[in-house]
Amino acid sequence: MVRVAVDAMGGDNAPGEIVKGCLLALQKSEAVKILLCGKEEILRQLVGQQYPAERLEIVPASEVIETGDVPVVSVRKKKDSSLVVGMKLIREERADAFVSAGNSGAILVGGQVLVGRLPGVERAPFAPLIPTEDGGVTLLLDSGANVDAKAAHLVQFAEMGSLYMEKALGIEKPRVAILNVGVEEEKGNALVKETYPLLKATPGINFIGSIEAREVLHGQADVCVAEAFTGNMVLKAIEGTASTFQHIIKRAAMSNLRSKIGAALLKPALKEALQSFDASRYGGAPMLGLRGLVVKVHGNAKAAEVCNAVLQCETFERQHVLQSIAEAVNVREG
């Protein structure tokens, strides 16, 4: 049984959508046990009597880390918050993974301090999967955790990301690229220029060179490496563009009678196309390189995304991604 601790109180739609997502995950997989962390009375009312204790356990936590809370202070002072309690379950080996839609900074701090990095791992990046036009996905890391990363950190991101794509998604020899302003080797800022030859010389990864941001959605690489400032800007630009594009299509479809008729005919195909670009169906962004799996879902996550994140944790555990990363780091360090 894969044990997944879930922060039931974090996020814009907590606790209702978080609980719904957990119940949905239990329906889809009999190999998952969920430890629901939060205010006990509220959670018991939401859960009801639907699942026995061996599949769903409520872990009391009286406090909540809010979106506007200062991460370091809140993790230190709100020791009975749903986020801190959930992460401690990993440290105490009562859970294999942790999922939260809460304060990103607090998740980052908690992951580093409460869960801790694997020996030899210098930085733990956020690594979301980005849907591509060919029906596949690209792993983007780092997307927000380490804005001042060094070249050695990016090399390690590439190694961990490559292992993740190979073990969790079954991609043989994942293509690894570094995000850059051009494809030529001599282009880029100081960090990219320093990192490029290191990636080129790193055994065990299939480095294909530089990739521009516009090529990410075309599926030109399986793993895109960047420091967190660049990665987060690319991620948010993609999410914003997708949202804006959907609004433009809807507005155009409702502009006159002829467009409404056309929209009705195209609706099934458009719905399928838009769903293929829905990143939430892949779960959340794991923090790679920690002693246990920590997954961050969007702050406005609905039940489906929470469910997928829980199932993502099961896949991560079943495919021994954590052990593979630990072994790879130990070999390199040795």
N, C-alpha and C positions, 0 to 999 in steps of 0.2 A: 504494500500500500504506500503510495507516494503522499507524503504529508505536506499540505500547502497551508501556510498561515496567511490570512487575508486581513488587511486593515479595513474593517467594515465602516469606519467613521471618516475616512479620508476621501476627498473629492467633492465636486459640485453636486453629485447626485446620490451621495451617501446619506443614510445607509440603505435606502430602498433598492436602488439599482445594483448595488454591490451584493446584497443578499440574493437578489433574483439571479444574478450571474453565477453565484456560487451554487445555488440550487440547480440551475441548469447544467452546470458542469458535473454535478453528482449524477444527474440523469444520463449524461452522455458517457461517463466513464465510471465503472465500478472499481477501478484501481486507485481512486483518489480519496483521500480523507482531508477534510477542510477544518482548520482551526480558525474560527471566526472571532476576531479580536475587536472588542468594543463594549459599549454600555449594555450590560447583560439584560436588563428588563426590556429595553427597546428591541434588542436582537431576538429575544425569545418570542416576542409578539409577532415579529416579522417572519420568523422561521416556522412557528407553530409546532405541530407534531409530525412534520412530514418525513423526517429522517432520524434513524436511531443514532445513538451516541457513537457507535463504531465508525460512522461515516461523517458525522458532523459534530464538532465540539465547540461550544461557546467559551471563549477565554475572556474573562472580565477585564475591562480596562476603563477606568473612570474619566480619563482626560482625552482631549483631542488636540492635535497640532493643526492649527488653522493655516490657510494659505498665506496669510500675511505675517505669520510668526517668523522670527529670526531663526534660521535653521540650527546653528550651534547652540544657542541659548535654549531653544525649545526642546531639543534632544536631551540636553543636560538637566533641565528643570522639570520637564513633563515626563517623569519616569514611568508614570502609569498611563501614558497615552497609548492608543491603539497601535500606533506606528512603532513605538519603542518596545512595547510588550511583544508585538509580532516578531520583530527582529531578534529579540532575546530568545525566542523559541528556537531559532536556528542555532544561536550560540550554545544553547543548552541541549542541542541535538534532539529536540522534541519536534522539530519541523525540518523538512528538506528544502523548502523554498518559501518566499514571502512575496505577496502581491499588494500593491498600493496605488491608489489614484491620488494620493495626498501630495503635500508640499514636496516639490522636487528637491529643493536644497536639503530638507530634513532627511529625505530618502538617501541622498548622496552622503551626508554626514553619518547617518546611522549605519549605512552599508560599510563605510570605512572604519568606524569606531566600534560599533556593536557586533557586526558580523566579522569584519576584518578581512584583509587581503590574504590570498594564498602566498606561501613563502616564495620569494623571488619575483612576485608581481609588483611592479612599481606604481602603476596607476590602474584604476578600474573604470573603463569607459561605459557609457550608455550605448547600446547597440540595437537600434530598431531595424526592422525589415521594411524596405520600401518596395511596393509593387511596381513592376515594370510592364512595358507595353507588350512584351512577348509572353505574358502570363506567368513570368517568374518573379523573383525578388532579388533585391540587392541589400546587403547588410551595410549600414552606414555607421561607422564608429570613428571617433567619438562624437556623439550628438548633443553633448551638454555638460559633461562631468569635469573635464580638465582643459580649461581655456589657456593654460600656460604650459602645455605639454612640450617635451623635448623630443629630439629625433629618436632616441632610444625608446621612448614611450610609444611612439607611432609604430615602430618596428614590432614591439610587443603586441600592440593592438592588431596588427596585421596577422601575427601568428595565432592569437586567440580567436580572431574573427574567422580565419581560415579553418581552424579546427571546429568551430561552431557550425559553419555551413556544411562541413563534411560530415560531422557526426549527427547533427539534428535534422538536416535537410537532405542528406545523402548525395551531396554534390561532390563528385570526384575531382580533385585538384582544382578547387575554386580559384577563379581569376581574381587576383588582388591588384588594385590600382590605388594611386594616391590622388586626391582631389587637387587640381591645379588650374591655373589660368590659361593653360595651353598644353598641348601634348608633347612638345619638344622637351628633351631632358634638361636643357639649360634654362628653362623658364621657371618662374616661381619665386616666392620670397625666400629668406634665408633658411627658414625651417624646412621647407620643401626641398630646397637644393641640398641641404645636409642629409635629409632622410632618404632621398631617391637612391643614391648609390648604396646605402645601407640595406634597403629593401632588395635591391638588385643582387646583392651578395648574400642574402639570407637564405640558407638552405631550408627546404621543407615548405616553402610557399611558392605559388605560381604567380610571380609578379609580372604584370603586363605593361607597367609604365604609368604615365599620367592619364587622368581623365578629367574632362571639363564637366561642370555641374549640369549642363544641358544634356549630357549623355547618360546621366544616372538613370533616368526613367526609360532609356532605350535598352537597358540591360547589357551595357557594354562590359560590365564587371560584376562579379558576384560579391566582392568585398571592396568597399570604398573607405579609405583611411584618411583621416584629417584630425587636426586638433579641434577641441570642442567648440570654439568660437565659429570657425568656418562650418563645421558639421551641423551645428544648431541653426545657423543662418540658412543653409541649404535645406534642411528639414522643414523649417518654418515657411520658407518660400514655396516649397512643394505643397505643403498643406494649405497655405493661403491661396495658391493658384488653383488647386483642385476645388476648394470651396467656392471661390469666385466664379470659376468656370461653370459649376453646377447652377449657381444663381443666374448667370447670364443665359444659360440654356432654358431654364424654367421661365424666365422673363420673356425670352424670344418666342417660346412655345405658346404663351398665353397672349401674345400681342394682337392677334386677329383671328377670325373664324378659320381661315385657311390653315394658319399655323397650328391652331388647336386640333384640326382634323389630322394634319400631318404628325403632330405630337402623339396623338392617340395611336396611330399606326406604328410609330417608332418606339413607343413606350417600353415594350418588352425588351427590345434590343438595347435601348439606352440604359435600362435598369441593370441588365446583365453586364454591360460595359462599365458602368459606374461601380458596380459591386466588385469587379475585378481590380479596381484601384482603391478599394477600401482597406487601408492598412490594418484596421482593427481586427480583421478576420484572422490575422496572424498572431494576435496577442499584443503584448507590450514590449518595452525596451529593457532587455536584461542588462544588469551590470556584470560584465565579464571579469573574472579574475578574483572573485570573492570566495570565502570558505563555504558559502552556501549561495543559492540562487536568489537574487533580489530582482523583481520585475516591476518597472514603472509603467502604468497605463495612463492614458490621457486624464487630465483633471475632470473633464466632462464625460468620462467613460460611461456607457450604458451597459446593460446586463450582458449583451453579446460579447463585448470586448473583454469584460471581466471573466466571463466563461472561457473565452479563448486563451486568456492569459494563464488561467489555472491549468488548462489542458497543455499549454506550452510548457509549463513547469513539469508536467508528467513526462513529456517527450524529452526534455532536457535531462531528467533524472534517468529515464530508461536507456538513453543513448550514452550515458556516462560522460557527458560533456565536461563536467567539473573535473573528473578524474583525468580526462585526456589533457586538459589545460595544465593541471598540476604536474602531470608526468612530463609534458613538453617543457615546462619552465625548469623543472629539476634537471632534465637532461642538458638544457642550455647552460644552466648555472654550473652544472658539474663539469 
